[in-house]
Amino acid sequence: MKRKPLPYFMLSASADNPQTALALLTDYVSRINDQVIAQDEAEFQNNLQAMILARQKEQQDIEFSLQADRTNQLANLTRSRSTAQRAGIRTITPIQPATVEPKLSWRIRTQIHAG
């Protein structure tokens, strides 16, 4: 990255004695320093606020996505339950597998109606 040349300024002042000149220059440097610090602080606060807002937006997006997923899962479960009830399936209970395989077996109890 190529650096831009910094501007420079020439300052001239006149004073009646060295102490007054020193006080004048010290005051000038102090004012410039205060302005630079204030500008730096403002930029930092603006960047910090932008980062906070971005994180809040990400959090809202995640919460919205989770809520949408929950709503979809609930709708799917409701439809599955309704279908199972119409098919005469009354209960579905998980059975612990005999082995340590990551599979889950289901026992379906159904009642067939003679009609």
C-alpha positions in Angstrom: 0.0 0.0 0.0 1.5 3.3 -1.1 1.4 6.0 1.5 0.2 9.4 0.7 2.6 12.2 1.6 1.4 14.0 4.7 0.8 17.7 4.5 3.0 20.0 6.5 2.4 23.4 7.8 4.7 26.2 8.7 3.7 28.1 11.8 5.2 31.4 12.8 4.5 33.3 15.9 6.0 36.2 17.7 6.2 36.8 21.4 7.7 39.3 23.7 9.7 36.7 25.6 10.6 33.0 25.4 8.1 32.0 28.1 5.2 33.6 26.2 6.4 31.9 23.0 6.5 28.5 24.8 3.1 29.0 26.3 1.7 30.0 22.9 3.2 27.0 21.1 2.2 24.6 23.9 -1.4 25.9 23.8 -1.4 25.4 20.0 -0.1 21.8 20.2 -2.5 21.0 23.0 -5.5 22.3 20.9 -4.4 20.3 17.9 -3.9 17.2 20.0 -7.4 17.6 21.6 -9.0 17.8 18.2 -7.1 14.8 16.9 -8.1 12.7 19.9 -11.8 13.9 19.7 -11.9 12.9 16.0 -10.2 9.6 16.7 -12.7 8.9 19.5 -15.7 9.8 17.2 -14.4 7.5 14.5 -13.9 4.7 17.0 -17.4 5.2 18.4 -19.0 5.2 14.9 -17.1 2.0 14.0 -18.1 0.4 17.2 -21.8 1.3 16.8 -21.7 0.0 13.2 -20.3 -3.3 14.5 -22.9 -3.6 17.2 -25.7 -2.9 14.7 -24.3 -5.5 12.4 -24.2 -8.1 15.2 -27.7 -7.3 16.3 -28.9 -7.7 12.7 -27.1 -11.1 12.5 -28.8 -12.1 15.7 -32.2 -11.1 14.5 -31.6 -13.0 11.2 -30.6 -16.1 13.2 -33.7 -15.8 15.5 -36.0 -15.3 12.5 -34.5 -18.4 10.8 -34.8 -20.5 14.0 -38.4 -19.4 14.4 -39.2 -20.2 10.8 -37.6 -23.6 11.2 -39.6 -24.3 14.4 -42.8 -23.2 12.7 -42.1 -25.5 9.7 -41.2 -28.4 12.0 -44.4 -27.9 14.0 -46.5 -27.8 10.8 -44.8 -31.0 9.5 -45.4 -32.8 12.8 -49.0 -31.6 12.8 -49.6 -32.9 9.3 -47.8 -36.2 10.2 -49.9 -36.6 13.3 -53.1 -36.0 11.3 -52.1 -38.5 8.6 -51.2 -41.1 11.3 -54.5 -40.6 13.0 -56.4 -41.0 9.7 -54.4 -44.2 9.1 -55.4 -45.5 12.5 -52.0 -45.2 14.1 -52.6 -44.3 17.7 -49.1 -44.2 19.3 -45.6 -44.1 18.1 -43.0 -44.8 20.7 -39.2 -44.9 20.2 -37.5 -48.2 21.1 -33.9 -48.2 22.4 -31.7 -50.1 19.9 -30.1 -53.3 21.1 -26.7 -52.2 19.7 -25.0 -48.9 20.0 -25.8 -48.0 16.4 -27.0 -44.5 15.8 -30.3 -45.8 14.4 -33.6 -45.5 16.2 -36.3 -48.0 15.7 -39.9 -47.3 16.1 -42.8 -49.5 17.2 -46.0 -48.5 15.6 -49.2 -49.5 17.3 -52.2 -49.4 15.0 -55.7 -50.4 15.4 -57.5 -51.6 12.3 -61.1 -51.0 12.2 -63.3 -53.5 10.4 -65.9 -51.5 8.6 
